[in-house]
Amino acid sequence: AETVEPGDDILMLQDSVNWELGQEIVLVTTAMKDSREWHQNEVLTITEVFDASPTGAAIRVSPAIQHRHYAIDAYQAEVGLLSRTIKIQGSALDSEPTDPDPLNCFDNGLSGRRNGDASQPCMDKELTGYGAHMMVRNGGVGQVDGVELYRVGQTNVLGRYPMHFHLLGDCPSCYLKHSSIHRSFYRCISIHATNQATASENVAYDVSGYCYYLEDGVETDNNLTFNLAAHIHMIGPEPPSGGGQNIPIYTQSDTLTLPADVTASGFYITNVQNNLIGNTASGGWAGFAFPNLPTPVGLSKDVNIRPAAALPLTLDGNTAHSSAWWWYHTGAFYFGGALYYENGVFKYNAGRAGRNQGRETCAKDLCDAGDCFGGCSHKDRRWLTMTNSKAYLNAGVGLNSWTGRMELLGFEAHDNGLAVEALSGGFWMDELLASCRTGEEVVLPPAADLTSIKGDGFFWYDTNQAHIISNSHFRRCGYRSDEYDQYDSSPDRGCGDDAATGCASRSTVWGFLAHSDQFVPEIMQGTRNISYEKCGRRFYLRNYRGDFTTVSGRTQNWIDADGTASGLNVPTIIGSGYSEAGLWWAAGDETVHDDQGPLEFVPQFKERGLAHIHVDWDVAYNSQVGQSACGNGERPAYPCPALGYIKHKGARFAGDLGLPVTANGDIVGLAGGFGWYLEFLDGVPKEILVDRVEVDKDTPLLLQIAYPPGTVVTTTYEPAYCSYYDSYVCDWEFSSVASVDQVRQSPGNVFHMSDNGLLTIRVIMSPQTFSGKPDWYLPDWDTPGKNDNFAIDSFSREDIIIPLSSYHNQLAIRAECAGGTYCNTGIDSSPGTDLEREIHFDVCPDNMGQISFDRCCDANSCLYANGDVEFVNNI
């Protein structure tokens, strides 16, 4: 295949064809927008077929080509045959809509201007198309091969589709093959409560509503293979868009029979238990839409299944382009939105789905077990796997998955706003190729500008996620400027300010959402074997709310398992580089500061790891998070001041305030060191609750809190939903030991209280629903728990383990002291006191200096927090 330019009349095709003179073809656009009012698809007539070609085939067409259509290494324009010997068509007299789109509509509001282009289809038009249709029903078998369907479908009329397999149950002999569907007023093929049917090697062009359509969510084991859907048109009042993650809810009406048609796309996959192989979609709101159905819909709405929990079959080798124009979160492959009934009303939410509307791929039939929305046990979890697919020329996202566990393997993303976006407690990408800009001129509508479209690789999300990315390559991502040349200074790196090849100035290879005090990261992300090619800005802590730091910004973290993401090329922990975090992440001489993020790169060795805890101590105030304090970045309306600080133990950190602790008590930091020292500005609380713990048992976390000397303190682990049966034990009160070292070496069920009032405990991940059986548990990742669960939860791939915290279980630290929320008696840790020495100076022997949060050294040797000694020439 070769790129064609305006004025050319010969197409070089990749494969051989048996096409004939006089037949019509569609040459599909390689512009970024494909919409009714502006597109560059071309319908052409074959005037010559060449016997020999340096490629698979060559044809001459008429009229001459009007637009450039690319055939480059990254992507090529599709060519589809529209003509067939057998033709079924609606009448030219009365099939066409009587309310045609005048193609002159604009949305000039700021919210409606998309990438600088205000043009849009005139919505609620083209609603009266009344074309031909075919239906197979009542136990029939439909076999259609090599047929052209033209002026077909009846807009918004249920069941009146070009090809309709209707309520056939299992029909392995049903198929639509080698056919074309163009100028369709409503869909292409509907597979409706029918299983095992086939739609293969069909060409669809100029279609209103979803094209390849699995209607009710009960359809399974069907085969959609090597089909083309191009120039797909939305139905409804507006092209859906919105701010943040939300889009208006759309409701069924006389002019919108299926509410989801507001986001009409090439493929509508309501149940992933089907095979999608080798298909291509261009245009539409998305290319491939995978809406979440909590229950079936339509005539199957009373069937007792949860389509969003279905086990996937094969999703392989599919391509989507020239889509995702209307909303920056739309993916060309879009695993999002929800179609559901509310009080009998049929509704569609195109944005991030709500409660019980997400995807939960599970080996266990939850409905058969009696609760369609019950939890899936750890051992029954399954992943939706998508392989060898490609997205290109999409202004939004190459692939967006708002919910559900997923494996994305061998995905290519070229010339997109963002390569991949994902919100998941278990998302793995392997062999990703993110080519944020190919360097080719991107064709846009006249008013649009590529510098308003991002050139981002991947954004780490802000909370409750688990993402692992491995063996992946980023090419020409990130903004190019003199400010971001620390890793690559080549003149053609990344993307600049050119309107045809550039990108937005905030573009980055890796981004972090750093705007929120309410939604903040735990331990959520890891990478291995990452490579870069001509990239601009590599890292960006993005606070779109303003120029201030937040809880989420200060606690950003990342497991760079082999150091290839950071460039250190040794196992590395990445943390926030904000100065407001003090020395919390810049915790050693060997730490490398990155100016771009800003970030800190901490080489990982010995027992170094990450830990996350959440701390509550004033329930009345802590409960105001997101209501009147520590909001989603809405400063100053939701103030989030420091109420305390946490820092690493030792002389190195004596003069450092540490990491601010706010009403949102989420804390993430480096584990495996001498310990974390937590103090509050108003004194020590009488009760401190520690929960949502995430830490590996091989990277011990010691937590220290100072109390007035002589204070009696009890420490108890309190599981959630616990009952005493089968030798399980619930609440467990810790016992006292004589030294801090004994606490470190313990399984996490003891404490040490010094004469100076310094409490030391070891914080571990304990089982959510019990503490022992009957002995105390220090569980590993594969330790069995209750009910087909592991004792503690995690997500792992490529030897990277992401802990997954549990809720409502807690470690309770309660002090017997006078006072309200805080003990009345003060604590004196001022310079020169015994307590101050114990906190800051008893870490290292007198002959050694502290060089990091976990290491003391002299000229000859180093002593680690775990007691290991290494001589300098061996380090």
N, C-alpha and C positions, 0 to 999 in steps of 0.2 A: 504494500500500500504506500501511497505517496500523498503528501499535502497537495491540495488543489487551491488555486488562486482565482479571484474574480476574472472572468473572461475565458478560463479554461473550459474545454468541452470533452476532455478525456479523463475518465476515472480509472486509476490503477487499483485493482481489488486484491485483497490478500488471498482469497480462495478462488478456485475454479467455480464457474457457474454454468447453468444450462439456459440462460435467459435468451429472449428472442427480440427481434426488432419490433418496435411499436409498444412494448410493455412499459408500464410506469414504474418508477422507483422513487423511494424517498432517500435523500441524502441528509442525514441527521446532523443537527447543529453541533459545533464545538465552541459556541459562545457560552458565556457563564449563565445567561438568562434564557429560558425557553418558556415563553408565555404567549397567550393569544395575541396580545397587543404588540409584542416585540419578540421576534425570534428569527433565527436564520436557518430553519429547515427548508429544504427545497425539494419540490416534486418535479421530476424530470422524466423525459421520454427517451428510451434507448433508440438510437439511430444507427448504431453499428456495434457489432460484437467482433473483436479481433481474435483471430485464430491463435496467435502467439503473443505472449506477454512476458516481460521479465519478472512479473509478479504472478499471482495465481490466475488473474484474468484482467482484461481491459475492455472497457466499453466507451463508445462515444454517446453523448447525450445532447438533448435540445430542450430548452434553450441553454445558452452557455451559463456556466456557474456564476452566481452573483456574489457569493461570500467565500471567504477563506474557510476551509475545513481541514483540520490538522490530521496528519498521520505521522506522529513522532514516537519515539521509544516509549514515552509515558502513556500515551493514549492515541486512539485513532477514531475518526468519524465512522459511524455505522452506515451501511447502505442496505436498504431493505426492499425487496420486490413486492409491489402492491398488486400487480395484475395477476390474475389466474384465469384459466380457461373457463371454469365454472364460476358464475357471478350471481350472487343474490344481493338485490339492492332495493331500497325504498324508492318510491316514486319521486321523480324530480319535481312534480307538481305540488305535493303537499307534505313532504317529509321534512324539509328544511324548517328551522325555527322561524316563527313569525315575529320574534323579538330579538333580532340579531344584535350582537355586541357592536356598537358604533366605533369601538377601538379609540376612543378619545377621552378616557377617564384618567384622572390624576388625583393623587392624595398629596397635597402640598403641606400638610401638617408635619411637624418634626417627627412625630411618631410614625408617620406613613412614608417618609422619605427613606428609601432603602438603598443604601450605598450610593447616595446622591441622585438616584433615579426615582422620580415621583410617579411614573406611569404605572398603570395596573389595569387588569381587565375590568370592564364595567360589570360589576357583580349583579346578581339576580337578573341576568340576561341569558339568552340562549336556553330558556327553560321549556320551550314548546316543541323541541325536536320530536318527530313522530315517524321513526323509521321502521324497517323490517326487523323481525326477530325470529329466533328459532328456540324451541323448548323441547327437551326430552323429559318425559314424566311417566307416572303410572307403571313403573317397572320396565320401561323401555330401555333400549341400548342405543346410544348415539355415537356414530362414527363418521367424522367429517375430515376429509383429507384433500388439500389442494383447492380450497374454495376461497373466492374473494367475497367479502361481506362489506357492502358500501351503503352509506346512508342508512344506518341501522341503529337500533335502540330507541327507547322512548323515555325522555328525560323525566326522572322522578317517579316513574311508574314501576312498582315492584314487579319483578318477574319478566319484564319486557326488555331483555338484554339481547345482544347479537347472537350469543350462544349460551344456552342455559341448561345445565344438568340439574334437574329439580327433584330433590327428595328421593334419590335412587338407592340410598344405602350403599352397599358395596357394589361397585361397577367397574371391575378391572378391564372390561372390554370397551369402555367409553373413552373417546378421545376426540380432540381437535388438533390436527397436525398440518404443517406446511401450508397454512392458510394466511389470509390477510384480513384485517379489519381496519377500515379507515373511514373517516367522517362518521364517527359513532356518537350518537347523542346521549348514550348511557351505557357505559362499560364496554368490555370486550367479551369476556367469558365469565360466567358465574358458575362456580361449583358449589352447589347448595345442598347441604346435608347429604353429600355424596362422597364416597371414599374410593380410593384406588384408581381414579380417573387420570387421564393424561392430557396435558396441553403442551405441545412441543413444536418448536421451530416455526412459530407464528410471528407475523409482523403486524403490529398495531400502531396506528398513527392518527393523530387529531381526534382525541377521545375526551368526552365529558364524563366526569366521575371516575371512580377507581376503575382500573382496566382489568387486570387479572385478579379475580375477586373470590375469596373464600368467605361465604356469605354470613354464616351464623356462628362460627367458632367451634362447630362440632365436626368439621370436615377433617379427615385424617388420611394419611398414606397416599395422597395424591402426588402426581409428578408434574411439576412445572419446570420445563427444561428448554433452554436455548431459545427463549422467546424475547421479542423486542417490544417495548412500549415507549412511544415517543410523542411529545407534544400533548401532554395530559392537562386537562382544564378543571379547575376547581368549580364547585357549585356552592352558592350561598351568598351571604350578604357582604362578605369582605374577605380578602386574603388574611388568614389568621396570623396575628402577631401580638406582641405584648412586651412588658418589661419584666425583668427578672426571669423567673421560671414559669410565670403564669400567663395564660391566654384566656379570653372570655369563654364561658361555657356555651355550647351550641345545643339547641333543642330541636327535635323533630318538628317539622311543620309541612304545610302544603307545598312549599317551595324548597323543602330540604327533607326528603323522605328518609335518607340516611344522614344523620347529623355529621358523621365523619367525612362526608363528601366535601366539606369545607376545606379539607386537606387532601383532596383527591391526588393520588399518586399512581405510578405505574403498576405496583403490586400491593395488594391488600391481604396481609397474612394474619388472620385472626387466631391461628393455631399453628405452632411451629412443628407439629407432628406431621410434616409433609416434606417432600423433597423439592428444593429449589436449587437448580444447577444450571449454570451457564447463561443466566438471563441478563438482559440489559434494560435499563430504564433511563429515559431522558425527560426533563421537564417535570411538571407536577409540583405540588407543595414539597413532597419528598419523592425519592425514587422508589424505595421499598419501605412500606409502612407496616410495622408490627404493633398494632394497638393492643393494649391489655384489656382483656374481657374477663371480669370477675365471674360472670355467668355467661352462658350462651345468649344469643339475642334472636329476634325474629320468631319464626315458627318453631325454633328449637329452644326457646328461652326457658322451658321447664325441664330440660334435660339436666340431670344432676352431675355436671362436671364443672370444673374450673379451667377454662381454656388457657388462662395465664400460667397454669401449673403443668402444662403438657410437656412431655419429654420430646426433645427435638429429634428430627431425622437428619437429613443432610442439607446444609446451606453452604454451597461451594461454587466458586468461580463466577459470582455475579458481579455486575458492574452498574454503577449509577453516576450520572453526571448532569450538569446544567440544571440543577435542582437546588432546593434549600435556599431559595432567594428571599423568602418573605419574612423569615424570623431567624435571628442569629443563632438560636439553639437548634433549629431544624437540622436533622442529619439527612444526608442523601440515603443512608440506611438509618431509619428512625425507629428505635425500639422505645416507644413512648406513647403517651396519650392513653385515655381510657374511654371505653364505650360501655354504658351501663344504664340501668333503670333506676330512677329515684321517684318513689311514690307513684310508680306506674308510668312515669314520663321518661322517654328515651332521650338520653343526653350524651354529649361527647365533650371531653376535656382534652384538648390537643397538647396541653403542656405537661408538666410533671404530675403524675397521677397521685391521688390521695390514698388514704388508708384503705386497705383491702382491695386496692386497684393495681397493685404491682405484680411483677412476674416472680413466681416462686417455683422454679423447676425442681421437681421432687420425684424420687423413685416410688414413693408411696402414694397411692391414690387417696388424697386427703378427703375427698368427698365420700368415697367408699368407707373411709374410717369414721365418718359421721360429722366432720367439720371441714368444709371446703377451705376455710381460712385458718385452720389450725397450723401449728408450727411444723416445719419439716425437720426431723432429727438430723444431727450432724452426719450420721452415716447414710442417710437417705438423700442427702443433697446431690443434685446433679447440675451440670453446667450446659448452657446453650452454647454450642460451638459453631463458629462461622469461619470458613477457610477460604484462602486464595481469592479474595474478592478485592474490588477496586472502586474508589470514588475519586472523581476529578471534576474540576471546574464547578465547584459548589461554593457559593458565597458564605453559606453557613458552615456546617460541620460535615466531614466525610462520613462519620458514623457517630450517632448519639444513642446511648443506652441509659435511660433515666432510672432503670430499676432492673434488678435480677442478676444472678450470677452468669458470667459469660466468659468464654475463651475466644479471643479474636486472633486467629493464626494466619500469617501470611497476607496481611492486609496492606494494600497500597493506597496512598492518599496523595494526589497531585493537584496543585493549584486550588486548594481549598482555604477557607477562612481559618479553620481549625481542623487538624487531622482527625482527632478522635476526642469525644467527650463521654465520660462515663461516671455514673453514680452507682456503686455496687459494693456490697460486702464481700466480694470475691470476683475480681475482674483481672484476667490475665491476657496480656498481649505479647505475642512472640513473633519475631520476624516481621515487625512493622517496618514499612518504608514510608516515611513522611517527607515528601518532597513539597515543601510549602510553596515554593515557586520553581517552576521548571526553567524560567528564563524566557519562555515564549511570551509574546504579547497576548494578553487575555482580552478577548473581545467582550465589550460591555455596551449597554445602551449609551447613546450620546452624552447624556448628563451624568452618567456614573463615573466613578473614579476608583481605581484599584487601591489607592492609598486610604480609602475608607474601609477596606476589607482586611481583616487580620491575616497575618502569615504565621500562625502559631502552630507549634507541634502538639503539646499536650499540657493541660492544666490539671494540677493536683487539686482535688476538691477540698472542702473545708471541714467536714466532719463525718464520722460514721462510715468510712469507706475502707476498702482494702484492695489496693491496686498493685500489680506486679507487671513490670515491662522488661522483656529480655530479648537479647539478640536482635536489636532494632537499630535502625539507621535514620538519621535526620539530615536532610539536604536543603540548603538554601532557606532555612527557617530563621526568623528573628530579624529585627530591624538593623539596618546597617548605618552606623555613624561612628565618628571618632571616639565617642564615649564608650562604645561597646566593641573594642578591638583587642581585648585582653587574651582571647583564645584564638582568634583568626583575624589577621589584618589585611587579607587579600582584598583587592578593590571590588571584586564581584561577589563577595560573601553576602549571604542573607538577601534582604530586599530593601530597597531604598524608597525614594520619593517619586519615582517615575510613575505616571498615571496608568501605564499599560503593563508594567512588570513589577511594580512596587507593592507596598503593604502599609498598614497603619503603623504609626511611629511607636506604638506600645507593643508591637509584635515581639514574640520571644519563642525560643525553643521550648522551654519549660516555664510554666507559670504557676503561681500559688495564689489562691484566694486569701487575701490578707486584710479584708475589710471589716471583719466581724469580731465583736467581743462575746457574742452569744454562741455562735456556731464555730467551734474551734477544733483543731486536729488532735486526734489521738496518735497512735502509731499506725500509719495507714498506707505507706507506700515504700516500694523497693524496686531496684533495678539491677540488671546484670548485663554485661556485654553491650554497652551503648556506644555508638560511633556517630561522628559528625562529619559533614562535608560542606564546606563553604557556608557556615552558619554565621549569622550576626549575633544579636543579643542572645545569650544562652539561658539566663535566669532572670526572673522578675517576680518579686513579692508585690502583688498588685492590690492596692487599696483604692478602689474607685470612689470611695466615699470622701476622701480628703487626705490631706498631708498630716497624718498622725498615725502612731502605731497602735496596734490593737492586741488583744489576747491571741487571736489567731495568727497575727503576724509574728509575734514574739515566740510562738511555740511551734512554728513550722519545722518539720523534720522529715528525714528521708534516709532509708537504708540503701546506700550505694555499695552493693555487695562486693564488687571488685574494683571500685574506684574509677570505672570508665566514664561514668556520667560526670563526675567532678573533674576528671583529668588527673587525679592523683595516682591512679592505677594500682592502688592497694585498697583493701576493704576500708570503707569510709562511712562515717555517719555525717550527714549534712543537717545543719541546724540554722536557725535564723541568725542573720548578721546585724540585726537592729541594735544600735548602741543602747537602747532602753532596756535590753535584756541583760545588760552588764556583762559579767564574765560567765554567764550561764552556759553559753555554747562555746565561747572563746576560752576554753577551760584548760589550755596547756600550751607549752612552748611550740609544740609541733602543729598546732591548729593553723590552717591557712584561711585567710580572709578573702572572700570574693566580693568585689565592689558592685557587681551587677545586680545581684539579688535584692539586697546584700545577703550573703550567706557565710557560714563558717563550715569549713571542711575539717573533720576530726578523724585522723587515721584510727582504724579500729584494730585493736589487738588485745591479748589477754582476755579479761572478763568484761571488756567494754561493750556496752549495748545501749538500748533505749528503754525507758520506762515511762509509763503514763499512770497518773492517779487523778482522781477528782476528790476535792476536799470541801466539805460543808462544816460550818461551825456556828453559824447564826441562821437558823432555818428561816426565820422571818425575813431576814435580809437576802439570804442566798436565793430564796424563792422569787425574788423580784427580778431575777435575770430575764431579760427579754420583755419585761413589763414596764419597769421604771428605771432599771439599771442594766448596764452591759447589754445593749441591744445589738442589732445586726448592723452595727456601724453608724447608727443614727446619732452622732454627736452634734451638739451638746445635749440634746433632749434626753439621751440615755447615757448619763455619765458612767464611767467605769474606772474609778480611781484605785490606786494601790491601797489595799487594806493590810498588807503584809508583804513579806518577801521570803523567797527560798533561795538558798545558795549552796554551793558545794562546801564541804567541810575542809578546813585547813587554813594555814597562814596565808597562802596565796590569795585567798578570797576574803581575808579579814577586813579589808577596806572597801569591799564591793557590796553594794546594797543587795544585788542578786536579781532574780526574776520577780517582777511584781506579781503578787497574788491578789486577785480581785474578787468581787462577789461571785463571779464565775470561777470556781476553784479548780479548773482544769490545769494540770501541770504536766508537761512533757520535758524530759531531759535525759542527760547521760547517766547511765547506770553502771554498776561495777566498780565505782570509786569508793572513797572513804565515807560517803554518805551525804544526804541532803539535810540541811538545817533549816527548819521552818519557824518563822516568828511572825507575830502579828503586831500591828502598831498600837492597838488598844490593850495589849496584854495577852496572856495565854487563855484561850477559851476553856470553859469547863468541860465541853464536849466537842470532840473532833471526829467526824465521820469520814472515812476514806473508802471510796468505792471506785467502780469502773477501772479496776487495776489491769494494766497490761505490762508484763515483764517476763522475760525468759528466766527460768530458774538458774541458768548458768551465768547470769549477769546480775549478781545480788544487788538489791536496792535496800539500803539502810536509811531510815527516816528518824531524825532527831528533833525533839521539841523540849524546850527548857521550861521547868515548873519551879515555883517557889520551893526551896529545899524543905524536905520533910513531907511534901504533898503525897497523899496516897492516890495512886493512879491505877485503874484497872483497864486492861486491854482485852477485848472480846471480839472474836469473829462471829458474825451473825448471818448465816445463810438465809436465802429467800426461799419461800414455798417449801420449807423443810418439814419433814415428819420423821419420827423415830420408828423405823421398821427395817427389817432385814439387816440389822447391825449398823444402820446409818446413824450418825451423830449430828446434832444440830449445833447450837451455840457452844463455842469453845473459848474458855477464859485462859489467857496466856499465863505462864508461870515465869517467875523471876530467875535470872541467871546472874553470875558474878562478873561478867565482862562483856564488853562490846564484841570481842572476837567470838565469844560463844553465840551471840546473836547472829553474827554473820554466818557461822557454820551451821546454824540450826535450820530446821525445815520451815521456820517462820511462825512458830507458836510460842515464842518466849519473848521476854523483854529484859532490858537492863536499865535500872535507875541509879545514877551516880549520886554521890554525897552532895554534889552541887545542884541536883535536881534535873540533870539532863537525861531524858528518856530516850532510849534507842530501841527501835523495833525493826524487824526485817519485813518488808512488804512483799507478798507473793501473790500470784494469781491462784486463788482458791476456787474450788468447785462452787457453782452458783447455789446449789440446793442442799449441800451437806458440807460438813467440815472433816469428817472421818468415817471410817467403816471397819471397826470402831476406832482404829488408830488415825491420828492426824495425817492429812494428805499434803505432800509437796508434789503436785502432779507434773508430769511431762505432757507433751502435746498429744501423745497417743494413749494416755492413761484412761481406762474405761470409766465412764460415769454412769448416770442413770438413763434408762429409757432410750437406748441406742444412741446416746450422746457420749462425747468424750468429757472427761472431767473438766477440762478447760478448752476453750474454742480457739481456732486459728484458721488462717488461710495460707497455703504454701504452694509455691511453684519454684522450680529452678534453684532449690536449696535456699530460698528466702522464706522466712516465716513471719507472717503478720499476725500478732495476737489480736483476738477479738474479745473485747470485754463483755461482761455480763452486767445485768442491772438488778438493783434492789437488794443484793447482798452487800454487806459492808463490814469494815473493820471499825469498831467503836472504841475510842479512847476517852475515858471519863475520869475527871479529876474531882476529888473531894476537897473543895475549897469554898470559902465564903465569896459571895458575889452573885451577879446576875449571869449574863452571857460569859463574862470573863472573870477570872480569879481576882479578888480585890488586892491581894498581896503582889507587889511588883517583883520584877526579876532584874537583877543587876548583872549585866554582862559587859559592863564598861571595861575599857582597857585596864589591865593589871589585876582584874579579879580572877579567882580560880575558875569560875564558869567561862569567862572569856578565853582563858588559856585552854580549857578542856575543849571548847568548840573549835578554836582556831589553831592551837599550837601543839596539841598532843598527837597530831597525825604522824609527824615525822620524827625520827631520832634526832638528837641535838646536833649530830654531825652532818645531817642531810638537809637539803632545801627542797621544798615542794615545787615541782615543775609542771604538774598537771593535777587534775582532780583525782587521779588514782595512782600517783607515782611520786616518790621522793628519791633524790639522787645526790651523790657526792661525786668526786672526781673519778671514782673507781667503779661504783656500782649503783644500782637502782633497786629500791624496795617498792613493791606494788601493794595495793590495798589488800590483796588476798594473801599477803605474806611471802610471795615469791621474790627471790633476789636474782638479779641478773647483773653480770659484770659489764662494764661500759662497752668493751670491745665486742661483746656478744649481742648488743642491742641494735 
